[in-house]
Each structure stands twice: as structure tokens, then as C-alpha cells.
Amino acid sequence: METLSITTQTAYAELVEQLLATDTERSIGQVPGTFVTKDIKGKTYLYFQFSAPGGTTKQVYVAPQSPELDALTRQFELERASVRRDRERVVELAAMLRAGGAAVTDAASARVLGALAESGVFRLGGLLVGTHAFVALGNVLGVRWPTAARTEDIDIAATRVLEIAVPDLQADVPKVIESLGMGFLPVPAFSPKDPSTSFKVRGRGLRVDLVTPARKGSTKPVIVRRLNAAAAPVRFLEYLLDTSQPAALVDGGGILVQVPSPAHFGVHKLLVAQDRPPAFQAKAIKDVAQAAHVLAALEELRPGDVAAAWRDAASRGAQWARALGRGRTLLERRHPDVFRIVERSLSASAADR
């Protein structure tokens, strides 16, 4: 594990702050497009012109030109200038991060994740999990993982909690994915009666999977109405959704997402690894490797985080404790050095309590 320079870590922190500020201060100036006028039969009408997915230009009629609308367009131009400066700073910071060795998200995945972020998926409680979250957590912790982590699988976790609290908010995931024009198709479910929970580009590894916490052992896809999509139930996933934090994905610019806390991510990887069926042992090996990298980094950088996350998982019942014990065995078998570090930390934590 290699630590990123202080300059690079500082640039990353500023990027997250910049993206958070931009997201919080969303205004008319951030709407992609511009106002244009048309003279028709001696009268002037206002339209909003924008580029649709695929590169086509479209115009939407607004209203006849008026002093009130003229004021609106002036406000739009003023705010657009401010937004432009913010975006230029994001691009500058992303360039600094790439030069400083920060982990970069591939272009295709970044395009998909950027569209999902813009649609509001992460503002609505969506959580980036899987390898893309692992990549992001390297930048969060200020380290470069010793092995390259590359995947075209995009895993988004979601719950149904906000459907009760804020039922009017929605991000239409299938529509967003289709609008990209990248050739995504729904992946058929095992049962023809069940809705798809995945979207894949034919002939490529690029894939989007939606997951949600399993309830009472159910394996049926769960409809997440605020995403207008179904999600596959996954055991232990609520452990990740309980604690999340903002993070930035780095590409040509920056994409604001939500990721699990590093400690919960590492412990959860052990829970997931021991639950993999024999046909998916390659994924189990990757799970344990990612857990080892994150747990080792945390023991060096944030002593105490791992022990707290471990206690949280173990306190959730006998089934969780048994699964955690099996994950612990996998860590000992494949990464004994990290296992010993974690064991010392857990023992010291137990002695202090």
C-alpha cells in the first residue's frame, strides 16, 4: 500500500467539497442548455435549447417573450458563468489527482455513473458498492491500492425507506440508462415472472446491477419505486447502507457519489465472501483481497475503526456472528499478515472495554 502525497490528498478533499457545494447549490444555471428566441409572424417566442442523449439538438417552447422572461434569461446567464467557473475548478482538481496517482474511473463507467448521479440516484439514498466503491475508497483514505482494481460492473444499493418519507422524489434508472445510447439491455431474470435487476451492454462487460437488503430470506426482486426499477435482494447489505459518506469519482472531472464507510466496507466484504456459492469462488477471492487492503489501511490510518465496525456486525445476531467467524477464517487463510493485525486490534479493543 502506497500513501498518496499530501498535495494529492488535499486536492481530493477539495474536489469532494466542491462537488458537495455544487450539488447543494443547484440552480437554474446548472441546467444544460440555453434560451433562444424565435420570431414567428411578427412575435418573439422563447425556447429552451439543449443537447439530447445521442447528440441531437432539441428545443422546448417556453412562452412568448416578456420582461419577466428577459429577467429570467439574464439570471440564467449570470448563474451559468458562476457554474462554469466551478466546473473549471473541478476539471483542474481532477487533473491534479490523475497526475498525483489517484485512482481513476474508466470512461464508460464514469459516463454511466455520471448520468445516474445527475438523475438524483445518490441524493435519493443510492449507495455505490462493489469494486467501484473500493476504487473510490482508496482516494478517500489517501492510498493507492497495491493491485489495480478494474471492473465494468456497476453495483448500486438502494432501500425503500425514502419512499415513505419523500414519496414524490424519483430517479428513473431504466430511462437514464437507455438515454445514454450505449446499448444497455435488461438482463432476463431467472424466472420470467420476475422483473430484471440488471442492465448489460451486449458483447461487453459493462453492466449495472441494482441490489437491496434481503428480507426474511426472500430471493424475489424488490421493486424500488423511487428508482422505477427492481433490485436483487442481498444478505447483509443493510450493514453498508447504515453508514455512508460522500466521495468523488475521478475521470475527466469529478462525480459525486455515496459510498460505504471504509470499515463497514471491509468487514462487509468478509461477510459477502463467505456467502458466495462454489461457482463464484473467484469473486470470493476478490472480496477477501479487497477486505484485506481496506482493513490493513484502516489499522494504519484510523486505529479503532475496524474494531467498532466488527462489533457492530457481530452484535446483529447469532447468524451474523457465525458468518463473521467464517469470513475471519477466509482472511486468515488468504491474508495471514492482515489477519494478525486485525486480531491484535480486536483483542486490544476487547481488553479496553
BAKE-465832 format. One record per residue (C-alpha): residue number from 1; z, y, x. Coordinates in nm, 3 decimals. Example, Ala and Ser with C-alpha at 12.3 -4.5 7.8 and 13.67 -1.06 7.14 Angstrom:
# residues 2
    k        z        y        x
    1    0.780   -0.450    1.230
    2    0.714   -0.106    1.367
//
This chain:
# residues 353
    k        z        y        x
    1    0.000    0.000    0.000
    2   -0.102    0.339    0.138
    3    0.056    0.665    0.026
    4   -0.179    0.947   -0.070
    5   -0.131    1.277    0.110
    6    0.097    1.540   -0.038
    7   -0.209    1.761   -0.089
    8   -0.379    1.490   -0.294
    9   -0.065    1.416   -0.494
   10   -0.024    1.787   -0.567
   11   -0.387    1.812   -0.679
   12   -0.335    1.518   -0.915
   13   -0.023    1.675   -1.067
   14   -0.215    2.000   -1.122
   15   -0.504    1.810   -1.281
   16   -0.270    1.647   -1.534
   17   -0.109    1.985   -1.608
   18   -0.450    2.149   -1.650
   19   -0.572    1.878   -1.887
   20   -0.250    1.890   -2.087
   21   -0.274    2.268   -2.121
   22   -0.636    2.247   -2.229
   23   -0.555    1.976   -2.482
   24   -0.260    2.173   -2.619
   25   -0.457    2.498   -2.645
   26   -0.761    2.356   -2.820
   27   -0.956    2.644   -2.971
   28   -1.293    2.737   -3.108
   29   -1.413    2.799   -2.753
   30   -1.388    2.427   -2.675
   31   -1.635    2.324   -2.943
   32   -1.951    2.206   -2.761
   33   -2.244    2.416   -2.878
   34   -2.330    2.775   -2.956
   35   -2.403    3.004   -3.251
   36   -2.764    3.107   -3.309
   37   -2.929    3.325   -3.573
   38   -3.248    3.274   -3.771
   39   -3.448    3.534   -3.962
   40   -3.577    3.388   -4.286
   41   -3.764    3.605   -4.539
   42   -3.606    3.924   -4.409
   43   -3.250    3.792   -4.400
   44   -3.048    3.675   -4.098
   45   -2.858    3.346   -4.113
   46   -2.607    3.197   -3.873
   47   -2.637    2.839   -3.745
   48   -2.432    2.635   -3.501
   49   -2.648    2.456   -3.245
   50   -2.528    2.159   -3.042
   51   -2.650    1.857   -2.846
   52   -2.602    1.531   -3.035
   53   -2.543    1.199   -2.855
   54   -2.871    1.086   -2.705
   55   -2.973    1.438   -2.603
   56   -3.124    1.563   -2.929
   57   -3.054    1.921   -3.034
   58   -2.923    1.980   -3.384
   59   -2.844    2.287   -3.590
   60   -2.592    2.317   -3.873
   61   -2.616    2.602   -4.121
   62   -2.304    2.822   -4.134
   63   -2.366    3.121   -4.361
   64   -2.561    3.449   -4.391
   65   -2.481    3.686   -4.105
   66   -2.192    3.925   -4.178
   67   -1.948    4.148   -3.986
   68   -1.680    3.878   -4.021
   69   -1.908    3.614   -3.871
   70   -2.014    3.852   -3.594
   71   -1.645    3.882   -3.503
   72   -1.617    3.504   -3.503
   73   -1.908    3.463   -3.263
   74   -1.763    3.728   -3.028
   75   -1.431    3.543   -3.029
   76   -1.620    3.221   -2.960
   77   -1.791    3.370   -2.652
   78   -1.464    3.513   -2.516
   79   -1.281    3.185   -2.554
   80   -1.580    2.992   -2.419
   81   -1.558    3.195   -2.095
   82   -1.191    3.106   -2.058
   83   -1.259    2.738   -2.127
   84   -1.543    2.742   -1.874
   85   -1.306    2.862   -1.601
   86   -1.058    2.588   -1.692
   87   -1.328    2.323   -1.675
   88   -1.449    2.451   -1.340
   89   -1.095    2.415   -1.206
   90   -1.079    2.057   -1.337
   91   -1.403    1.976   -1.152
   92   -1.263    2.133   -0.833
   93   -0.944    1.928   -0.856
   94   -1.139    1.608   -0.922
   95   -1.348    1.672   -0.610
   96   -1.029    1.723   -0.406
   97   -0.889    1.397   -0.540
   98   -1.202    1.200   -0.457
   99   -1.201    1.342   -0.105
  100   -0.830    1.261   -0.071
  101   -0.877    0.895   -0.155
  102   -0.751    0.891   -0.514
  103   -0.876    0.610   -0.737
  104   -1.192    0.697   -0.929
  105   -1.306    0.557   -1.265
  106   -1.664    0.427   -1.278
  107   -1.919    0.643   -1.458
  108   -1.988    0.412   -1.754
  109   -1.620    0.352   -1.831
  110   -1.544    0.722   -1.788
  111   -1.815    0.812   -2.039
  112   -1.665    0.578   -2.299
  113   -1.307    0.682   -2.231
  114   -1.401    1.049   -2.234
  115   -1.558    1.010   -2.579
  116   -1.254    0.821   -2.709
  117   -1.021    1.088   -2.570
  118   -1.228    1.367   -2.723
  119   -1.216    1.193   -3.062
  120   -0.836    1.200   -3.054
  121   -0.758    0.833   -2.986
  122   -0.485    0.912   -2.733
  123   -0.344    1.202   -2.933
  124   -0.304    0.957   -3.221
  125   -0.085    0.722   -3.018
  126   -0.353    0.511   -2.849
  127   -0.249    0.373   -2.511
  128   -0.474    0.277   -2.221
  129   -0.370   -0.066   -2.093
  130   -0.522   -0.328   -1.863
  131   -0.690   -0.264   -1.530
  132   -0.797    0.093   -1.610
  133   -0.430    0.175   -1.664
  134   -0.347    0.003   -1.335
  135   -0.602    0.225   -1.158
  136   -0.457    0.536   -1.320
  137   -0.100    0.437   -1.227
  138   -0.195    0.430   -0.860
  139   -0.272    0.801   -0.885
  140    0.041    0.859   -1.095
  141    0.256    0.703   -0.821
  142    0.059    0.869   -0.540
  143   -0.056    0.545   -0.377
  144   -0.380    0.366   -0.300
  145   -0.371    0.003   -0.405
  146   -0.450   -0.240   -0.118
  147   -0.723   -0.413   -0.317
  148   -0.996   -0.245   -0.518
  149   -0.940   -0.276   -0.892
  150   -1.271   -0.272   -1.074
  151   -1.343   -0.374   -1.430
  152   -1.567   -0.268   -1.715
  153   -1.317   -0.393   -1.973
  154   -1.154   -0.102   -2.155
  155   -0.834   -0.203   -2.334
  156   -0.680    0.033   -2.591
  157   -0.347   -0.049   -2.756
  158   -0.251    0.106   -3.088
  159    0.015    0.076   -3.355
  160    0.021    0.165   -3.723
  161    0.328    0.391   -3.703
  162    0.141    0.721   -3.736
  163   -0.042    0.607   -4.046
  164    0.275    0.679   -4.240
  165    0.380    0.993   -4.052
  166    0.043    1.168   -4.032
  167   -0.200    0.979   -4.257
  168   -0.471    1.247   -4.257
  169   -0.546    1.224   -3.884
  170   -0.819    0.981   -3.783
  171   -1.043    0.891   -3.490
  172   -1.337    0.675   -3.595
  173   -1.364    0.441   -3.294
  174   -1.673    0.242   -3.404
  175   -1.860    0.564   -3.482
  176   -1.763    0.718   -3.148
  177   -1.877    0.409   -2.957
  178   -2.205    0.387   -3.148
  179   -2.277    0.758   -3.095
  180   -2.283    0.709   -2.718
  181   -2.615    0.525   -2.746
  182   -2.511    0.276   -2.476
  183   -2.595   -0.036   -2.675
  184   -2.247   -0.137   -2.786
  185   -2.236   -0.412   -3.049
  186   -1.933   -0.557   -3.231
  187   -1.825   -0.891   -3.084
  188   -1.804   -1.151   -3.363
  189   -1.451   -1.271   -3.436
  190   -1.358   -1.641   -3.413
  191   -1.350   -1.652   -3.790
  192   -1.648   -1.499   -3.974
  193   -1.399   -1.367   -4.230
  194   -1.220   -1.155   -3.971
  195   -1.336   -0.811   -3.850
  196   -1.434   -0.760   -3.488
  197   -1.175   -0.616   -3.250
  198   -1.415   -0.575   -2.955
  199   -1.737   -0.395   -2.877
  200   -1.967   -0.503   -2.593
  201   -2.292   -0.395   -2.432
  202   -2.528   -0.693   -2.432
  203   -2.612   -0.817   -2.083
  204   -2.336   -0.613   -1.918
  205   -1.963   -0.642   -1.860
  206   -1.892   -0.311   -2.035
  207   -1.655   -0.386   -2.321
  208   -1.396   -0.211   -2.540
  209   -1.107   -0.419   -2.676
  210   -0.857   -0.292   -2.932
  211   -0.513   -0.458   -2.934
  212   -0.190   -0.412   -3.127
  213    0.156   -0.573   -3.122
  214    0.170   -0.918   -3.284
  215    0.393   -0.953   -3.588
  216    0.572   -1.278   -3.673
  217    0.328   -1.491   -3.478
  218    0.022   -1.376   -3.673
  219   -0.314   -1.412   -3.496
  220   -0.519   -1.230   -3.760
  221   -0.681   -0.898   -3.662
  222   -0.487   -0.596   -3.784
  223   -0.661   -0.300   -3.946
  224   -0.562    0.027   -3.780
  225   -0.685    0.272   -4.041
  226   -0.649    0.587   -3.836
  227   -0.895    0.437   -3.585
  228   -1.117    0.291   -3.861
  229   -1.111   -0.035   -3.666
  230   -0.936   -0.370   -3.632
  231   -0.715   -0.466   -3.338
  232   -0.623   -0.806   -3.200
  233   -0.250   -0.890   -3.214
  234   -0.096   -0.943   -2.869
  235    0.255   -1.067   -2.789
  236    0.498   -0.836   -2.605
  237    0.270   -0.533   -2.647
  238    0.534   -0.323   -2.823
  239    0.717   -0.315   -2.489
  240    0.437   -0.100   -2.345
  241    0.399    0.123   -2.649
  242    0.769    0.210   -2.647
  243    0.731    0.419   -2.331
  244    0.416    0.607   -2.239
  245    0.314    0.909   -2.037
  246    0.007    1.128   -1.989
  247   -0.225    1.052   -1.699
  248   -0.562    1.170   -1.575
  249   -0.860    0.950   -1.505
  250   -1.071    1.091   -1.224
  251   -1.451    1.090   -1.239
  252   -1.675    1.395   -1.205
  253   -1.393    1.579   -1.380
  254   -1.078    1.454   -1.548
  255   -0.997    1.267   -1.869
  256   -0.654    1.296   -2.028
  257   -0.520    0.960   -2.147
  258   -0.187    0.796   -2.222
  259   -0.067    0.509   -2.002
  260    0.248    0.294   -1.998
  261    0.538    0.386   -1.773
  262    0.476    0.217   -1.436
  263    0.789   -0.001   -1.453
  264    0.711   -0.127   -1.802
  265    0.351   -0.191   -1.699
  266    0.462   -0.404   -1.402
  267    0.714   -0.609   -1.598
  268    0.473   -0.649   -1.889
  269    0.210   -0.794   -1.656
  270    0.453   -1.078   -1.576
  271    0.514   -1.136   -1.947
  272    0.139   -1.148   -2.011
  273    0.063   -1.370   -1.710
  274    0.298   -1.649   -1.815
  275    0.147   -1.640   -2.167
  276   -0.213   -1.698   -2.054
  277   -0.367   -2.033   -2.157
  278   -0.504   -2.260   -1.878
  279   -0.862   -2.141   -1.936
  280   -0.757   -1.787   -1.839
  281   -0.569   -1.856   -1.516
  282   -0.794   -1.621   -1.317
  283   -0.669   -1.339   -1.540
  284   -0.311   -1.461   -1.495
  285   -0.351   -1.440   -1.117
  286   -0.481   -1.083   -1.153
  287   -0.190   -0.997   -1.384
  288    0.066   -1.116   -1.129
  289   -0.113   -0.934   -0.845
  290   -0.110   -0.605   -1.037
  291    0.255   -0.657   -1.127
  292    0.339   -0.718   -0.761
  293    0.162   -0.400   -0.647
  294    0.330   -0.180   -0.909
  295    0.678   -0.331   -0.867
  296    0.662   -0.304   -0.488
  297    0.553    0.060   -0.507
  298    0.831    0.141   -0.752
  299    1.100   -0.022   -0.540
  300    0.993    0.205   -0.255
  301    0.933    0.525   -0.451
  302    1.160    0.508   -0.758
  303    1.454    0.274   -0.695
  304    1.618    0.171   -1.021
  305    1.312    0.193   -1.246
  306    1.230   -0.176   -1.219
  307    1.584   -0.292   -1.291
  308    1.603   -0.069   -1.600
  309    1.268   -0.194   -1.732
  310    1.368   -0.554   -1.659
  311    1.693   -0.517   -1.852
  312    1.501   -0.366   -2.142
  313    1.269   -0.668   -2.164
  314    1.550   -0.922   -2.122
  315    1.758   -0.756   -2.395
  316    1.493   -0.812   -2.663
  317    1.597   -1.167   -2.742
  318    1.601   -1.523   -2.610
  319    1.222   -1.562   -2.636
  320    1.169   -1.253   -2.423
  321    1.427   -1.365   -2.166
  322    1.260   -1.707   -2.131
  323    0.916   -1.550   -2.093
  324    1.051   -1.309   -1.834
  325    1.201   -1.600   -1.642
  326    0.865   -1.778   -1.634
  327    0.697   -1.457   -1.517
  328    0.959   -1.426   -1.246
  329    0.867   -1.775   -1.124
  330    0.499   -1.680   -1.107
  331    0.587   -1.375   -0.898
  332    0.794   -1.589   -0.658
  333    0.513   -1.841   -0.623
  334    0.229   -1.597   -0.558
  335    0.402   -1.294   -0.402
  336    0.729   -1.412   -0.244
  337    0.783   -1.093   -0.041
  338    0.773   -0.874   -0.352
  339    0.984   -1.129   -0.539
  340    1.261   -1.098   -0.280
  341    1.252   -0.718   -0.301
  342    1.277   -0.727   -0.680
  343    1.554   -0.990   -0.672
  344    1.764   -0.774   -0.440
  345    1.714   -0.476   -0.668
  346    1.810   -0.673   -0.981
  347    2.116   -0.820   -0.810
  348    2.231   -0.477   -0.689
  349    2.180   -0.332   -1.035
  350    2.382   -0.612   -1.197
  351    2.664   -0.562   -0.945
  352    2.678   -0.189   -1.018
  353    2.711   -0.235   -1.394
//
